[in-house]
Amino acid sequence: MAITAEALPEVTATIADRIFDQLRQAIVEGEIPPGSKISEPVLAARFGISRGPLREAMRRLESSSLVERKPNVGARVITLTSEQLLEIYVIREALEGMAARLAAEHMSDAAIADLKRLLAQHRNDVAQEEWQAYFQKEGDLDFHFRIVQGSGNRRLANILCNDLYHLARMYRCQFGMKSDRARDALKEHELVVDAIAERDGELAEWLMRRHIRASRKATERRLAAMRPSDT
């Protein structure tokens, strides 16, 4: 069946969406390492697509702060500094705290029950890793993603899920999955959900902020341990 002129923009958008998702996953998971130069001709040949949808996908990656374009250099995957990572934690503490409070007001009983089932699965997964790893899959299988979506605030969800979320996941992958906070983090998640189930928005916000603050402090310790000694 021939593609009409009217349908062409929609087809191009669909291709751009697919390429954007694939490139974002490759960047977040480290398949395309930080600092890597992005060659549009190479990617166009790799995916077997024209430059139009690829450029749209690249534009969206730039908007998501995963790719940066510099004059006379071209496009490269971002290389985040430790300071930028900690800034993300500070922003997440405020915004995800707000999301937890709103989730206590707006999440349905069915959605909360489903979230509890998700955490039960997380507990089983972490136990199998001997409480040394707590890495959540993307999207609906991620606790924080669910809370943000449950807030019912689309603008807040857009900020957290289309920008900060993938930057944070990128760092999780780069640091590896091992963590001395796996058991504590899971317990903190369960406390947040309990507060949401009780419709106590103030407590849910406080618990979420405390949880993210604890994660930030743990990250600060790991960053300090990675720095070379002056002696």
Secondary structure, DSSP 4 states (H G I P E B T S, - for coil): -PPPTTTHHHHHHHHHHHHHHHHHHHHHTTSS-TTPEE-HHHHHHHHT--HHHHHHHHHHHHHTTSEEEETTTEEEE----HHHHHHHHHHHHHHHHHHHHHHHHH--HHHHHHHHHHHHHHHHHHHHTTTSB--PPSGGGSHHHHHHHHT--HHHHHHIIIIIHHHHHHHHHHH-SB-TTHHHHHHHHHHHHHHHHTT-HHHHHHHHHHHHHHHHHHHHHHHHHHSPP--
